[in-house]
Amino acid sequence: MADAQIKAKVNQKLIESGEYERLSQYLRQKLIENGWYEQVTELASDTLRAQENPNFEKLVDLVEPEALALVPEFVKVELLSMIKRFLEGIVD
């Protein structure tokens, strides 16, 4: 099975079970608690001010890599651990 098919199947299981929403809420809460939204808002504002002809797609392309890098490592690790536990539970 191709990687894209596996990813689609995992996403489908996460959504069907309601786990996707639970993981999304966890991620949202952790990002808020750790100031990620404020950091990304400031980064986006600074990026917009530096652009001559700003547009949304360009802003996303410029901000996304740094915004992803700003996600605290412990949040990434915990989220991956939660997904792994979910997947182990459906395979058993």
Buried (B, 14 or more C-beta within 10 A) or exposed (E): EEEEEEEEEBEEBBEEEEBBEEBEEBBEEBBEEBEBBEBBEEBBEEBBEEEEEBEEEEBEEBBEEEBEEBBBEEBEEBBEEBBEEBBEEEEE
